[in-house]
Amino acid sequence: MSTKITIIYDNPADVDAFERGFADTKQLELARALPGLERLESSRVWPKEDGSATPAHRLIDLYFADYDTASKAVATEAAGRLFPTIFEIATRGVRIVFADVEEG
């Protein structure tokens, strides 16, 4: 079964500064350099219709063939370039999870 790593950026203190930092740190380009990466999805969370805060601001999903491939990827030099940039712009927190992709 394939595995994905999801990076969940909580709502930043300053959305415009976050988006500039996201682009300036070239996070998607750095993520694409992870060995074994099969697919990448980047998304921005829609605002809620009632105006209340969203549960997160942005997501990145990184897909790998399996758990071992994903685990090896995060222990590489490429990951060493990516992950500090993630924490650098996450002013109000970030969560990173590994998940078994259940296709069906």
C-alpha positions in Angstrom: 0.0 0.0 0.0 1.2 3.5 -0.7 2.0 5.9 2.0 1.6 9.7 2.1 3.2 12.3 4.3 0.8 15.2 5.0 2.2 18.5 6.2 -0.6 20.5 7.8 0.2 24.2 8.4 -1.9 25.8 11.1 -3.4 29.3 10.5 -0.4 31.6 10.4 -0.1 34.8 12.4 0.2 36.8 9.1 -1.2 35.0 6.0 0.5 37.3 3.5 3.9 36.8 5.2 3.3 33.0 5.3 2.5 32.9 1.6 5.6 34.9 0.7 7.7 32.6 2.9 6.1 29.6 1.3 7.1 30.8 -2.1 10.5 32.2 -1.1 11.6 29.0 0.6 10.6 27.0 -2.5 9.0 24.3 -0.4 7.4 22.5 -3.3 10.6 22.5 -5.3 12.4 21.1 -2.2 9.7 18.5 -1.7 9.9 17.3 -5.3 13.6 16.5 -4.6 12.7 13.9 -2.0 13.9 10.5 -3.3 11.1 8.1 -4.1 8.4 10.8 -4.3 5.7 9.6 -6.7 3.2 12.5 -6.5 2.8 15.8 -4.7 -0.3 17.8 -3.9 -0.4 21.3 -2.5 -3.6 22.8 -1.3 -4.9 25.8 0.5 -7.9 25.4 2.9 -11.1 27.1 1.8 -12.4 29.8 4.2 -15.4 28.9 6.2 -18.7 30.3 5.0 -19.6 31.6 8.4 -16.4 33.5 8.8 -14.9 31.5 11.6 -11.3 30.3 11.5 -10.4 27.4 9.3 -8.9 24.2 10.9 -5.7 24.8 9.0 -4.2 27.1 6.3 -2.4 24.9 3.9 -1.7 21.2 3.2 1.1 19.4 1.3 0.6 15.7 0.5 3.7 13.7 -0.5 3.0 10.2 -1.9 5.4 7.3 -1.8 5.2 3.7 -2.9 5.2 2.4 0.7 6.1 3.3 4.3 9.7 2.2 4.0 10.3 4.5 1.0 8.7 7.4 2.8 10.7 6.7 5.9 13.9 6.6 4.0 13.1 9.8 2.2 12.8 11.8 5.4 16.2 10.7 6.5 18.0 12.1 3.4 19.9 15.3 2.6 17.0 16.5 0.5 14.7 16.2 3.6 17.4 18.1 5.6 16.9 21.0 3.2 13.1 20.9 3.2 12.1 20.4 6.8 13.8 23.4 8.3 11.9 25.6 5.9 8.7 24.1 7.0 9.3 25.0 10.6 10.7 28.4 9.7 7.4 29.7 8.2 5.0 27.8 10.5 4.4 30.7 12.9 1.4 29.0 14.7 2.3 25.4 14.3 2.6 22.6 11.8 1.7 18.9 12.0 3.3 16.2 9.9 1.7 12.8 9.7 2.4 9.5 7.8 -0.7 7.7 6.6 -1.5 4.4 4.9 -3.4 5.3 1.7 -6.5 3.1 1.5 -7.5 3.2 -2.2 -10.9 1.8 -3.1 
